[in-house]
Amino acid sequence: MSFQADLAAFQLKVLHRQRLIHAEVSNELRRSVVRGSGLTGSPGQPVQTGNLAGSWNLTFPEVLLSELLTNVVYAPPIEEGMGKGGKLTLRSQVGGFHSVKLTRAGFPNIVKHVMGKVK
């Protein structure tokens, strides 16, 4: 094999690994927001009906770009733990407030974890 062929093969291998890492980091971010994570300290979404937890949609609109979105109107008050009447009371046995915020803060831990897993 020539040097150019070796370089091209290496480039393909790097691109493939980069995409695997991106996909796994994105999936781990979704898991952290929805179900909680020891990597981020996120409690996950509180669940009474499952509507909010089930509404988080992970999409990949471009290569190496992902979006995690929800269209549930009460997601921001749940995230902040504050409603129109003041502080919210958590009634769910699972989950809690600030899942997105804690997931963002724990992002480096997610990347480190995924980098150790993906070969």
N, C-alpha and C positions, 0 to 999 in steps of 0.2 A: 504494500500500500504506500502511496506517496504521502508526503507531508500535507499536501492540500486535502487529500482524501481523509487523512487522520483528523485534520482540523475541522473539516465539514462534519465528520461523524461526532466529534466532540461537541461541536456547536449544537447539533440535533439533540444530543444527550442532555446538555445544559438546558435547552429550551423545554424539553420534556419534563425534566425535574422541576424547573421553575413553575410550570403549569400545574404539576401535581401539588407542589407546596402551596401555591395560591389557592387551589381548590380546597385543600384540606384546612388551611387557615380560615378560609371563608366559612366552611362547614362548622369548624370549631367555634367561630364567632357566633354563628346562629345558635349552636347548642348552648353556649354560655348565656346568651340573652334569654332564650326560651326556657331552658331546663336548669340553668345554673352551672357553675363550674368551680372546682377547687383551684384551677389555674388562675382565675380572675377574682374569686371571692364573690362573684355574682350569685344572687339567690335564685335567679330565674323568675319567670312571670308567675304572679299569684294566680291561682286557678279556682274559679267558681264555676264558670260554664265552659272554659277552655277556648272561648272565642278569641281572646287576645293572644294567648300562646299559639293558637293555630293560625293566626293571621300573619305572622312574620314570614315574609317571602324573600328568599335568597335568589337573586338573578345574576347572570353573567352577561351584561350587555355588550362587552368587548373582551378581547383577550386580555387577561390580567387585570380586569376590572370587575368588581362585584358590588352589588347593592343589597342591603338588608333593610327592607321597608315593611311598614304596616300601615293600613288605612283605617285602623280602629281609632275613632275620635277620642276615646278616653285613654289612649296609650300615654300621652304626655302627663296627665295627672297621676296615673299609676306609676310612671317612671319617677316623678318628683315626690310622690307621696303627699301631694297637696291638691286639694280641689277648690271649688268656688267658696266653700264654707270653711276652709282652713285645712289643717292636717287630717289626712285620711287615716282610718283605722284598718289595719290589715286583718281580714276575716278568713283568709285562706290558710289551710294547714301547710301548704307548700308555697315556695316563692317569696317574693318580697319586692321592695322598692329599689330603684337605682340600678337595675340590671344592665342597662345600656351604658351608663356612666362607669360602672365597675368593669364591664367588659372592655371598654375603651382604655381604661387605666391599666388593665391587665394584658393588653395586646402584646407587649414584648414577651410575656410568659407563654402566650399561645404560640407565637412564632418560634420561640426556643423549643417548646415541646414538639411542635410539628417538625422542625428541622432535625430533631433527634430521631424521629420516627421514619420519615420519608428517605428512602435510599435511592 
